[in-house]
Every structure is written in structure tokens, then in C-alpha cells.
């Protein structure tokens, strides 16, 4: 399912992602703090489903209670399909599958039972296999994907994700191939690709390399979310170089580089977005 290829039979044991075969979720909500074309403006929000577990181990993870600390409840594939229907009925702009990679097979089965008449958003960390993304091509309308690192040293140090850029760059290209056009109607995305990049303190050089890749390999018109919301959470305190928020100068350096690359479709954030009040309570 993912590049880690941990080789665990999840019918019997838990994988590196800390999950077995059964779906586990930790929260279902109408989420208003995603990018505006995902959440919508002055609307009910994105129908977010937060899955328990993760195939990465980010030391600064803001969702650590569910990704690292096992918080969640078991549901069936049929129950997941009912959640899709319920969110659609509540007026969600889309179905937003958050950290879904390790449950991709079960999610596909649920979408076979009930396919909502609103877009399906694949909200992932980018550490994925091309095999998994290819299986999603008939089910996913919007890829909302992280490009966390260019440097393999940083990916291993902070996320225990060897060869992160090698895999994420391949799947992002594939996502663009599956959804070649960004279709936005009445301020809401219907189909397309959004790449998120979270800037880490002291590592703007790596951010710049990520932007270079996007501009040169995916295209300068790609929708990119340049995120300033980093806050040292979970175990970030153990890494002095990232045990703080980013500075205005760090953020400005990365945004200015995007302007230099003529990246015309970038979302930026106020530095005040680095606040736990925007993190869901699980």
C-alpha cells in the first residue's frame, strides 16, 4: 500500500502504520479551516474524516493523538459509506479523507457501496506508492497532497520516511496525470490537485528546493499552499532547531522565491495561523 512495504499481514498484526485490517477513525466533522476552495467561504465546510494511524512518524505532528497515540474507534466499510452519505446530507462541500493511505483498499470498497454526488478529496502526506494512487483514479476527484521534504536526511530525521522525495515526487506527477485540470466552480474545487508545503524553522533551503521541483516538473500554475502554521508539537521539543515557530523572514524568503518562479496560484497564510485553536480536538 505504501513505500514502506513493511511486509506485515494486517489480517493478523498491525503494520508500521499501527493499524490492522479494520478501518479506524477518530473524528468526523465539517471542517472550515482547509484551503478556501476546499472548505468554501461562509459555507458549511469540508466533510472531513480523520483516519487513525499513519505511515510516517513526524516528530512535530499536530494530529499526534491519532497518528501516533492510537486514539480512534473501529468501524466497518458499510459504516464508512454511511458516513459519506451523512456528511453529504449535512451540506458538506466534499468528502475529505484525511491521512487515508493505509486504508485505501477499504475506502475504495466503501465508495463502491455509496459514491456521493460531491467531490472526493484525498488528503495525504505524499508518502505513497504509485500502485495505490493508480487504484484511486476512478474514485478521487481532488488530490490535496503534502510535499514535506526534498532532503532525504530531513525526511528520515523528522519523519522516519526514507526516500520520501523519491516517492512523493512520483505520486504527485501521477496525481497530476489523473487530474490534469483544476476545475473550480463558484469558489469551490471540483477536480484537480493542490500541493501543500509546511515550512520548517531553519530549513527554508529545503522549502525552496520543493518549490523548484513543483514549478519545473509540475508547472508554475500548480495550486500550492505555502503553509506558515508550523508549531512545535509532540516531540519537536527534542530537536532544538525546530523547537519554535517560523519567523516572518523565513516565511517571506519562501514566498518571495515562489514569486520569483512565477508561481501564480499560491495560497499564503498569516503567521497567526500557527495556533492550536485551528487543530481539531480528537
Secondary structure by P-SEA (a helix, b strand, c coil): cccccccccccccccccccccbbbbcccccccccccccccccccccccccccccccccccccccccccccbbbbbcaaaaaaaaaaaaaaccccccccccccaaaaaaaaaaaccccbbbbbcccccccaaaaaaacccccccccccccccaaaaaacccccaaaaaaaaaaaaaaaaccccccccccccbbbbbbbbbccccaaaaaaaaaaaaccccccccccccccccccccccccccccccccaaaaaaaaaaaaaacccbbbbbccccccccccccc
